[in-house]
Amino acid sequence: MTTNRFSNLFGRVAGAFRVPSRRKVELDYLNQSISINDLERRQHEIDAGKFHSF
């Protein structure tokens, strides 16, 4: 029983320090667009490598 509690606690702590994936960051960036023009500009920025180093 204590092993399960420890595993759960460790999983939550590790999850707090997890770095989001590049795909998640790009998707969040696209979801913040406010118009179709903004969305297209953001797509071009991603295609040009805006998050390449992520």
C-alpha positions as CSV (number, residue, x, y, z in Angstrom):
1,M,0.0,0.0,0.0
2,T,2.8,2.5,0.8
3,T,4.5,1.6,-2.5
4,N,1.3,2.6,-4.4
5,R,1.2,5.9,-2.5
6,F,4.8,6.5,-3.2
7,S,4.4,5.8,-6.9
8,N,1.4,8.1,-7.1
9,L,3.3,10.9,-5.3
10,F,6.4,10.4,-7.4
11,G,4.3,10.5,-10.6
12,R,2.7,13.8,-9.6
13,V,6.0,15.4,-8.7
14,A,7.6,14.1,-11.9
15,G,4.6,15.4,-13.9
16,A,5.1,18.9,-12.5
17,F,8.5,19.0,-14.0
18,R,7.6,17.5,-17.4
19,V,8.4,19.6,-20.4
20,P,5.6,19.7,-22.9
21,S,6.2,18.2,-26.3
22,R,7.0,20.3,-29.3
23,R,3.7,19.2,-30.9
24,K,1.8,20.4,-27.8
25,V,3.5,23.7,-27.8
26,E,2.8,24.2,-31.5
27,L,-0.9,23.2,-31.0
28,D,-1.3,25.6,-28.1
29,Y,0.3,28.4,-30.2
30,L,-2.1,27.7,-33.0
31,N,-5.1,27.6,-30.7
32,Q,-4.3,31.1,-29.5
33,S,-4.9,32.6,-33.0
34,I,-7.7,35.2,-33.2
35,S,-8.5,35.1,-36.9
36,I,-8.0,33.0,-40.0
37,N,-5.2,35.4,-41.0
38,D,-3.5,35.0,-37.7
39,L,-3.8,31.3,-37.9
40,E,-2.2,31.2,-41.3
41,R,0.6,33.4,-40.2
42,R,1.3,31.2,-37.2
43,Q,1.3,28.1,-39.4
44,H,3.9,29.7,-41.6
45,E,6.0,30.6,-38.6
46,I,5.9,27.0,-37.4
47,D,6.8,25.7,-40.9
48,A,9.7,28.2,-40.9
49,G,11.0,26.6,-37.7
50,K,9.7,28.9,-34.9
51,F,9.8,25.9,-32.4
52,H,12.6,24.0,-34.1
53,S,14.8,24.2,-31.0
54,F,12.0,23.1,-28.7
